[in-house]
Every structure is written in structure tokens, then in C-alpha cells.
Amino acid sequence: MDRHALAEFLRRRREQLRPEDVGLPEGVRRRAPGLRREEVAQLALMSTDYYTRLEQQRGPQPSTQLLASLARALRLSADERDYLYRAAGHAVPDRIAPSEHIAPALQRVFDRLHDTPALVISTLGETLLQNDLAVALLGDNIGAPGLERYEPYRWFLQPERARAHYPAEDHARNSRAQVAGLRAAYGAMGRQSQAGTLVSELSKRSEEFRELWDRHEIAQRFADHKTLLHPEVGAIEVDCQVLFTEDRGQALLVLTPAPRSEDEEKIRLLGVLGSQRFRAAEST
């Protein structure tokens, strides 16, 4: 671990960022350029004291989980993330395998989306980021254990959870889309990858999956119009716009209702309901 290199890199990168770059308000006038240490710590979900010690060359070696959080908080490119890991004395993550590191371009767009549901997913259907409206609409899908983090797994092996968001008449089409997308990922990543593990598990446990897998349909696409079901506000029709990274390893999904429609009012209501649940959870 090179404490000096790590500390200098963190400080320099922090000073290069502005609050608007990471979705924070400008606030009162700042005496120094860039983000404050407490803002980086907040974004990285760590204590300010721990982050401060890293910049002062007196902290313990950070874990790979903390480094991943720092890379996301500081909006690092893949090359910058690799440097961060090396300075901290860790092996560089494999760029071929699926990564939880959000592409900075997607992160910047995501940070500006507050009034419509938005999420970032990996090529295997793992939810990497969700804004509050996406959580209110689709549930919190980040950090599930094991293979449950992947949408194809939930769709075929936990249908009561995954399919409840869609009308029954859309289930067959969504099943085909899930398998076609997984086959595309499988072709790119190979049998010995996480995609191969997912295919093997689903093939053992789901007859529906096996039948669809044998069709050899391949596609990485998302329906441009969706009807989503919510237990409190009912059916919501949205258009789905997708922005891919250059390698198509991650996708930003933005779900927008028609302007001045009943669906737009339902999305606004979801924002209110989500805020009320948050305040209720804080008070318990």
C-alpha cells in the first residue's frame, strides 16, 4: 500500500469535482475548490473520520468494497479506478467480468434524474443504481445475496417477487426478453463466467427457462413501452429510454410517463409515498 500516492490521488480528485458533478447542491460559498471531505464520505457511505485519515496518510488499508464505493463517489474512470486499487495495495478488478463500477458518463446523467424513475443495470440484469422513484416503483433490488441479485434469476425462480410488477399478459414476452438478453451475455462472457453459472442454475430449476433457452434467441433490448403495476397506485404506463455504455456492459434505464397524463400523476404520488415511508422509518 502506497499511503502517499493514495492520499494525494484522493485529495486531487476530490478537489477537481464540483457539487453539481455528483448531484449535490452548491450550498454556501466554499473557501476551497472541489468537494469537502465530509461530502465524499457521505457519497462513499463511510465515516468522515475514516476518509480524513486516508487523505492524511494514517488510515488502515481500505477494503476492495470501500475502494469500489470511493471510485463511484469520485466518479473515477476505469483507468483511475485501477490506479486507486494499486495505490491501496489491491489487485485491479477484471475489466472483462461484470463490474459494479458505474461508468462515469452514466453516473453523470443518473445524478440529474430526480423526477422520473431511473436505474442502472449490468449486462446480467443486476441493479447497480436506483433513484428513489425507481425504488418506490420497482422495489429495492440492490445488494441481494448470491444469484438473487440478477433479474433473470428472480424472474424464473422467484416469480411472485419479480413478475408482480407486470401484467400477466406481458409475462411471456418478458420471459423471452430475459432469456435472449442472458444468451447475449453468455456469448460474450463464456461458460466459465457468472453468466454460465446463472444459465446452469436456471437450466436445472426452471422448465420454462430450458424451453426458451433452446430457442437460441439472442438480443439485448428493452421494451420501449411498459405497463408496470404498483400495489398502491395501480397500473402505470411508461416509456423506457435506454442509454448504453460503449461496451454495452451497463445500461441506464429512464422510465417516463406521458406529459400531463394520469400516469404522470401516479409517478408524483409515488414520490410522496416514498418520502412518507422514509420519514416513518426514521421515527421508529
C-alpha positions, 0 to 999 in steps of 0.5 A: 500500500502506497499511503502517499500516492493514495492520499494525494490521488484522493485529495486531487480528485476530490478537489477537481469535482464540483457539487453539481458533478455528483448531484449535490447542491452548491450550498454556501460559498466554499473557501476551497475548490472541489468537494469537502471531505465530509461530502465524499464520505457521505457519497462513499457511505463511510465515516468522515473520520475514516476518509480524513485519515486516508487523505492524511496518510494514517488510515488502515488499508481500505477494503476492495468494497470501500475502494469500489464505493470511493471510485463511484463517489469520485466518479473515477474512470476505469483507468483511475479506478485501477490506479486507486486499487494499486495505490491501496495495495489491491489487485485491479478488478477484471475489466472483462467480468461484470463490474459494479463500477458505474461508468462515469458518463452514466453516473453523470446523467443518473445524478440529474434524474430526480423526477422520473424513475431511473436505474442502472443495470449490468449486462446480467440484469443486476441493479447497480443504481436506483433513484428513489422513484425507481425504488418506490416503483420497482422495489429495492433490488440492490445488494441481494445475496448470491444469484438473487441479485440478477433479474433473470434469476428472480424472474424464473425462480422467484416469480411472485417477487419479480413478475408482480410488477407486470401484467400477466399478459406481458409475462411471456414476452418478458420471459423471452426478453430475459432469456435472449438478453442472458444468451447475449451475455453468455456469448460474450462472457463464456461458460466459465463466467457468472453468466454460465453459472446463472444459465446452469442454475436456471437450466436445472430449476426452471422448465420454462427457462430450458424451453426458451433457452433452446430457442437460441434467441439472442438480443439485448433490448428493452421494451420501449413501452411498459405497463408496470403495476404498483400495489398502491397506485395501480397500473402505470404506463411508461416509456423506457429510454435506454442509454448504453455504455460503449461496451454495452456492459451497463445500461441506464434505464429512464422510465417516463410517463406521458406529459400531463397524463394520469400516469404522470400523476401516479409517478408524483404520488409515488414520490410522496409515498416514498418520502412518507415511508422514509420519514416513518422509518426514521421515527421508529 
